Amino acid sequence: MDLNKLRKPDLVLLCQELGIEVATIHRKPLLIQAVKDSAADAEELAECWELIQERMKRAQEVEERERLMFERETVRRKEEAESQERELERLRLQLKIAEAKGASDRGTENGEIQAGARVSMRDLLQPYKMSEDIALFLVNFERTCVRMGFDRATWP
């Protein structure tokens, strides 16, 4: 195993795996010399290096899984927010439709009143005669206005 090809952080990990104290060693050549002085043969070095690589690979896999989970959670939250926004917009549109329909219904009522206003009351009601009871005439007048859909505010 060629120790010169390893990076300094990898050498530090290898020294730690072999049980070599590296807290005071800060240069790559000194780390390489410490590994050579440890009396570890090439097979032991290769085995330690494989263990280190496996740990690093597992750590990367865990990090990748966590990153993917975070991305999925972010996408899910974004979709949920969009769904809530669509639901809110749908409710707003329903409210506008209901308001427009209410205004339309009120307009229809006003249209009935206007159409009723074109109809002569003489055609709908018997004329009042001086000799008859005025209360009876007024009751008939009110009934006719209600039947024709006249608004009470428009009655003379």
C-alpha positions as CSV (number, residue, x, y, z in Angstrom):
1,M,0.0,0.0,0.0
2,D,1.5,3.3,-1.1
3,L,1.0,5.8,1.8
4,N,2.2,8.7,-0.3
5,K,-1.0,8.5,-2.4
6,L,-3.2,9.0,0.6
7,R,-4.3,12.5,1.7
8,K,-3.5,13.8,5.1
9,P,-7.0,13.3,6.5
10,D,-7.0,9.7,5.3
11,L,-3.6,9.2,7.0
12,V,-4.9,10.7,10.2
13,L,-7.8,8.2,10.1
14,L,-5.4,5.3,9.3
15,C,-3.2,6.3,12.3
16,Q,-6.2,6.4,14.6
17,E,-7.3,3.0,13.4
18,L,-3.9,1.6,14.1
19,G,-3.9,3.3,17.6
20,I,-1.1,5.8,16.8
21,E,-1.3,9.1,18.7
22,V,-1.4,11.8,16.1
23,A,-2.5,14.8,18.1
24,T,1.0,16.4,17.9
25,I,1.7,15.4,14.3
26,H,0.6,18.0,11.8
27,R,2.6,17.2,8.6
28,K,2.0,14.5,6.0
29,P,5.6,13.1,6.0
30,L,5.6,12.7,9.7
31,L,2.3,10.9,9.6
32,I,3.7,8.5,7.0
33,Q,6.8,7.9,9.1
34,A,4.6,7.2,12.2
35,V,2.6,4.6,10.2
36,K,5.8,2.9,9.0
37,D,7.2,3.0,12.5
38,S,4.1,1.3,13.9
39,A,5.3,-2.2,12.9
40,A,2.1,-2.8,11.0
41,D,2.6,-5.0,8.0
42,A,1.1,-4.3,4.5
43,E,-1.8,-6.7,5.1
44,E,-2.8,-5.0,8.3
45,L,-2.6,-1.6,6.7
46,A,-4.7,-2.7,3.7
47,E,-7.3,-4.2,6.2
48,C,-7.4,-0.9,8.2
49,W,-7.7,1.1,5.0
50,E,-10.6,-1.1,3.8
51,L,-12.4,-0.6,7.2
52,I,-11.9,3.2,6.9
53,Q,-13.3,3.2,3.3
54,E,-16.3,1.1,4.4
55,R,-17.1,3.5,7.2
56,M,-16.7,6.5,4.9
57,K,-19.0,4.8,2.3
58,R,-21.6,4.1,5.0
59,A,-21.4,7.6,6.2
60,Q,-21.9,8.9,2.6
61,E,-24.9,6.6,2.1
62,V,-26.5,7.8,5.4
63,E,-25.9,11.4,4.4
64,E,-27.3,10.7,0.9
65,R,-30.4,9.1,2.4
66,E,-30.9,12.0,4.8
67,R,-30.5,14.4,1.9
68,L,-33.1,12.5,-0.2
69,M,-35.5,12.4,2.8
70,F,-35.0,16.1,3.3
71,E,-35.7,16.8,-0.4
72,R,-38.8,14.5,-0.4
73,E,-40.1,16.3,2.7
74,T,-39.4,19.7,1.1
75,V,-41.3,18.6,-2.1
76,R,-44.1,17.2,0.0
77,R,-44.5,20.4,2.0
78,K,-44.4,22.4,-1.2
79,E,-47.1,20.3,-2.8
80,E,-49.1,20.5,0.4
81,A,-48.8,24.3,0.4
82,E,-49.8,24.4,-3.3
83,S,-52.8,22.2,-2.6
84,Q,-53.9,24.4,0.2
85,E,-53.5,27.5,-2.0
86,R,-55.6,25.8,-4.8
87,E,-58.2,24.9,-2.2
88,L,-58.2,28.5,-0.9
89,E,-58.6,29.8,-4.5
90,R,-61.4,27.4,-5.1
91,L,-63.2,28.6,-2.0
92,R,-62.7,32.2,-3.1
93,L,-64.2,31.4,-6.5
94,Q,-67.1,29.7,-4.9
95,L,-67.7,32.7,-2.7
96,K,-67.5,35.0,-5.8
97,I,-70.0,32.7,-7.6
98,A,-72.3,32.7,-4.7
99,E,-72.1,36.5,-4.4
100,A,-72.7,36.9,-8.1
101,K,-75.6,34.5,-8.0
102,G,-77.1,36.4,-5.0
103,A,-76.7,39.7,-6.9
104,S,-78.3,38.0,-10.0
105,D,-81.2,36.7,-7.9
106,R,-81.7,40.2,-6.5
107,G,-81.5,41.6,-10.0
108,T,-84.2,39.0,-11.1
109,E,-86.4,40.2,-8.3
110,N,-85.9,43.7,-9.4
111,G,-86.6,42.6,-12.9
112,E,-89.9,41.1,-11.8
113,I,-90.7,44.3,-10.1
114,Q,-89.9,46.3,-13.2
115,A,-91.8,43.9,-15.4
116,G,-94.7,44.1,-12.9
117,A,-94.5,47.9,-13.0
118,R,-95.3,47.8,-16.7
119,V,-98.5,45.9,-16.0
120,S,-101.3,48.2,-15.2
121,M,-102.9,47.8,-11.8
122,R,-106.3,48.3,-13.5
123,D,-105.8,45.0,-15.2
124,L,-105.0,43.2,-12.0
125,L,-107.4,44.8,-9.5
126,Q,-111.0,45.8,-9.5
127,P,-111.3,49.5,-9.4
128,Y,-112.4,51.1,-6.1
129,K,-115.9,52.4,-5.9
130,M,-116.9,55.1,-3.5
131,S,-119.7,53.1,-2.0
132,E,-117.5,50.0,-1.2
133,D,-115.4,49.3,1.9
134,I,-111.9,50.7,1.6
135,A,-110.4,48.1,3.9
136,L,-111.5,45.3,1.5
137,F,-109.9,47.2,-1.4
138,L,-106.6,47.6,0.5
139,V,-106.5,43.9,1.4
140,N,-107.1,42.9,-2.2
141,F,-104.4,45.4,-3.3
142,E,-101.8,43.9,-0.9
143,R,-102.6,40.4,-2.0
144,T,-102.2,41.4,-5.7
145,C,-98.9,43.1,-5.0
146,V,-97.6,40.0,-3.1
147,R,-98.8,37.7,-5.8
148,M,-97.1,39.8,-8.5
149,G,-93.8,40.0,-6.6
150,F,-93.8,43.7,-6.0
151,D,-91.4,44.9,-3.3
152,R,-93.3,46.4,-0.3
153,A,-91.1,49.6,-0.7
154,T,-92.5,50.2,-4.2
155,W,-96.2,50.1,-3.2
156,P,-97.9,53.5,-3.5
